[in-house]
Amino acid sequence: MPVPTPELGSFNFVPETKENLDWADLVTLDFSLLSTEEGKQQLAKTLVKAVREDGFFYVKNFNISQERVNRQFLLGKQFYETPLEEKLKYVPEGLDNGAFNGYIPAGRRILEPTSGIRDRVEMYNIPKFNGDFKHTHPTIIQEHIQEAEEFANSLNTEVLEPLHSLLAIALELPEDYFHKLHVYSQKSEDHLRYMKYTKYTPEENLKLGRIWGRGHTDLGSFTLLFRQPVAALQIKNHTTGEWKWVKPQDGTLTVNTCDALSLLTGGYVKSTIHRVAAPPKDQEHVDRLGLLYFQRPNNHVRLSTVQDSPVLQREGFTQNDFERSGNPVPTMEEWTFAKQKWQRTKNIVRDDPQYETAQILPGWREKVYA
């Protein structure tokens, strides 16, 4: 049951855009179908379509109330109203070497070198509550840390565990196969994130080509994104290569598949390519607040292709890029911090090919997505 919590007030979302954007046609997994074996089989088939074609999909009826979600948005909003001087006390030691729990300030990347425009993305990452991580937070977070813990635990039991069960069913594996790689009590680099994109002027957006963040993939298993109506997220369809907008849907969360699942399935599960664009003109004047959860396999898990799946064997997905290259397959911990160190590189100029195609581990070069 949700824990008793102090008053936070109410959170009001901005109106959705009225522009006619080219929205992606994404599938929805209705978790009310989980109650029957037939329903689970149906959801597993739907999930396969999602992870093979788009990578992004919606989940509804996941047993977490909108009120609880709104409280997390409000907590994030109040955190970002904290003075910068206070937030900077929570920058992680070792940020330049890949540390990421705590506050990551804006301005580490140069988006447009002629004018010197830098990124305006701030993040606050809260790690797992399994005893492996210190929980020292600014006052507004600390006062509500029990609520954040309960929320994070609910995401695991109500959303992520069912997704892993459905993926196992789809791959003709025991239903708990992927659960064993994502045990909450074991150390992994999962985290809850409050994320703020501060707006640019219309003139600045033109200089940026109306793209705030280049196309990329996430490094873990699943990323959960809670509905917020400022349109900015775009995804690249794996089949057509087209970029389309992701529409905020009432009563849903948006999920994308990530690198670790792609490596574990030899590329059968595709890691979603996505980017952040400038919002449409009728939302260009507001900041964008995000609420996300990043799940990753346990740190000790080696990201070798699963050999037990009849589906992967039949369809020829038996090796990932590391295995094909003959290089050592990293553990999730090695993979996480190689990617994070690369992502956190300071004062990089966007479009620098030496950075964007850097080799971060033997057998793995990063990729550029428009």
N, C-alpha and C positions, 0 to 999 in steps of 0.2 A: 504493500500500500504506500502511496506517496506520503512523505514525511510532512509534519506540520511545519509551516514556514512563515516568516515575518511578511508583513505587507510590502509589496513592491509597487503597487499602483497598477495601471493597465497599459497595454501596448497597442498602439494604433498603426496599422500598415497604411502606406500611401496607396492611392488608387492605381489600378492596373493601367497599362498603356492602352490607348485607343488606336494606335497605329496598326495597320494590317501587315504584320511581320510574317516572314516565311517560317512557320512553326514546324518543328519536327513531329512526325507522327509516331509517338512512342507507345509501347504496350503498357498495360497496367496489371499488376498482380494484386488480386483481391484476396487478402489473407483470411477473409471469412470462409474461404474454401478449404482451409487447412484442416477443418474438423473431420473431413472424410478422406478415405484413401483415394477415391475417385477424384476428389478435388485436388489433392496433392499431386496426383499424376498430371492433371490438367495444368496446374501451376508450373510444374517442372518443364512441360513442353513450352509454355509461354516464356519461361525464363531462358530456355535455350535460344529461342528466337531473339530475345533481347541481347544476350551476351555474345551472340554471333554476328548480329547485324548492326545495332546501334551502340550497345554497351550501356546506354542510359535507359532507365525505365522508371515507372511510378509504382509505389506501393500504397494501398489504401486499406482501411480497417485493420490497423496494426496495434490497436489497444493502447494507444497513448493519446490522451485528450489534447485538443487544441489549446486548452487553458494552460496545460503544463508546457507545451511548446512556446506559447506566448510569453510565459514567465522567463524562459531562457532567453528569448529575444530581448525582453526588458532588462534582464540582468546584463546582457551584452551591451545594450544601449547605455546603461548607467555606468558600466565600466569605462566606455569610451568617453564619457563626460568627466572622468577623473583627470586631473591636471597631468600634463605630459611628464612633469618632473616626478610625480608619484609613479606613473606607469614605468618609467625608465628604471626604477629600482628593481623591476622584475624581469629585466632582460637576462636570458640565460647565460651563465658563464660558458664560454666555448661556442657562442653563436656562429662565429666564422668557421668553426670546424664541424658544424652540423647539429649542434644542440638546438632544440626547438621548443621545449616546454617552458611556458611563461610568455612574456611579451616580446613580440618582434615588431620593431618600429618601422614606419614607412620610410621611403627614400633611399633604400639600399641599391636600387637599380636605376640606371639612366635610360629613359624610354625614348628620348629624342635629343641627340647630342647637340644639335645646332642651337636650340633654345635652352637646353639643360633641363628639360622637364624630367622629373623623377617619378617613380611610382608613388602612389598615395594609399598603399595597402597596409593596414595594421592587422596583426593577429594576436590573439591570446589563446594559448593552448593549455588545456588541463589534462594531465596524464591519467592513466588508470588508477583505480582505487583498490589495488590488490596488495598493497604493502610494499611494493618495490620502489615507490616514488615519494619524495617529499611533497607535502602540500602546504606551501607557504604562499599566500595570495594577498592581493590588495584587499582592503577592508570590505568593499562591496561584494567581492567574491567570497571572502572568508565567512562572512555572515550568512551566506546561502550555500556553503560548500556541501552540506548534507543533501540539499535538494539537487545540486548538480550531480552528486554521486548517485542518488536514486535515479535520476534521469539517464545517466550513462549506463547504469545497470539494466534499466528497462530497454534501452536500445539493443543491448546484447540479447536479452531473453526474448523480446517481442518482435525484433526485426532481423537481427543478424543470424541467430541460431536457425530460425525457419529458412532463411535464404540458403544457408549452408546445407541444410537437410534437402532442400529442393535441388540444389546443384548436384548433390550426391546421387539422388534418385535419377536425375537426368543422365548422369554418367554411369549408371548401373553399379553404383558402389553402395556399401553399407551406409545407412542414413546418418550415422555419427562420424563418418570418415573425416569430413572437414572440421567437425566440432573438435576433434582430437588435435588439430593443428592450431586451434584458436581457443585454448582453454583460458578463461578469464583470470583464474587464480595464478597462472604462470606469466612470466614477464613477457610483455610485448609493448610496442611503441604506439598503441592506440591512444587517441586523444579526442576530446571534445574541444571545438574551436568556436570562439566568437571572432568574426572577421568583418572589418570595416573598409569599404572603398570610399574614400572622400572624392567628391565630384571634381571634375575639370570644367573649365569654361568651354562654351561652344568653339571658341577659337583654338583652345588647346586641344580639344578633341579632333579638330581638323588636322592639326600638326601630327597627331598620333595615328592618323589614318583610321580613327574611331575604333582602334583596338587597344585595350588596356593591358591585356596579358596574352602572350603568344600561346599557340596551341601546345598542349602538353598532356601527359598521362599522369595519373596518381600512382604512387609506388606500392600501395598496400593491397588489400583484398577487395573490400567494398568501401565506398565513400557515401555517406548519407547527407543529403542536402535538404533542409527544411524549407518549405514554401515561403518565399518572400516575393512581392510583386514587382520589384524593379527589374525589368528585363535586361539581362546582360550576358547570361550564359548561352554559349553556342557550342554545338557538337558537330563533329565531322563524321558523316555516315561512312562505315567501313566499306560498303559496296559501291556507292556512287561517288564518294569523295566530296560531296556537297556539304557546306556549312549551313546549319539551320539553327533557329532559336529554340530554346527550351521554354515552353509555356508553363507558368505557375498554375497548378491545378489545386482547387480547393480540397482540403481533407486528405492530401497525399504528402508523401515525401518523395524526393527524387533520388535514385540510387545509380551509381555508376561502378562498373567493374574496373579493376586496377591491375598493375604490373605483376604483383605476386601471384594472383590467380592465373594470369596468362602464362607465367613461367611454370607454375605447377601443372598446367594442363597442356603444355607444349604448344601454346598459341591457339588452342581451341576456344577458350574464353578470351575474347579480345579486350585489351585495355583501351578504355574510351579516350579518344582524342577530343579535348575540349579547350575552350578559350573564353576570355572575358572581354566583351565589347563594350563600347560606350552605350549607355541606355538610349532608347529612342528619344526624340526631341521633347516629348511631353513629360519625360522623367529625367531629363538631363540636369535638372536643377536640384536634385536631391542626392544625398549620400546613400550608399547601399550597405545594409547590414546583413551579414550572413551568419547562419547557425549550421554547423557541420559536425559530423563525427567521422573520424578516419579509423578504420579497423585494419589491423595487420596480423599476419600469423605470429605465433610465439617466436621469440628471438632465436631459439636454438634450431628452428625448422630449416632444413636445407631445401632450397628452391629447385629441387630436381623434379622432372616430369613424373607424374603419377603413372605407375606401370600396372596398376590393378584394375583400371577401367576398361571393360570390354568395348565401350564406345570409342575411347581414344585409340585403342589398338586397332579396331576395325577401320577407323577413318584416318589412320596414319599420323596421329599427333603423339609421337613417342619421344621427341627431343625438343628442348628449347634452345635458344641461341647460345647459351653457355655450353651445353652438351655438344651441339654441332661444331662449335669452334675448338673443342678439346680443352677449353680452359676450366679451371675449378668453378664449380657451382657454389655461389655464395650462400651463407646462412641468411635468414631474414635480417638479423642484426647487422651483418656486413653490408647487405644490400641497402638497408634503411640509411645508414650513416654515410655510405658512399653517395647516395642520391641527395641526402640532406646537405652534405658539405658542398656539393655542386650547386644546389638550389640557393644556398645562402651566400654564395660568393658575392662580395661587396664591390660596388662601383663598376659592375659590368654594364657595358653599353648594349642595349638590345640590338639584335642582328649581328653581333660579333660571332663569326663562324668558328673561331677558335674555342669559344665558350660553348656555343650551342651544339657543336658536334664533338665535344670533348670525350675522351675515353675515361670513364670513371672507375671501371674495373677491367681487368684483362678479359677481352671477349665482348665488351659492351661499350658502344659509343652512343651518346645521346643523339636525338634526331630533331630536326627543325620542322615545325609545322606552321604554315602560314597563319 
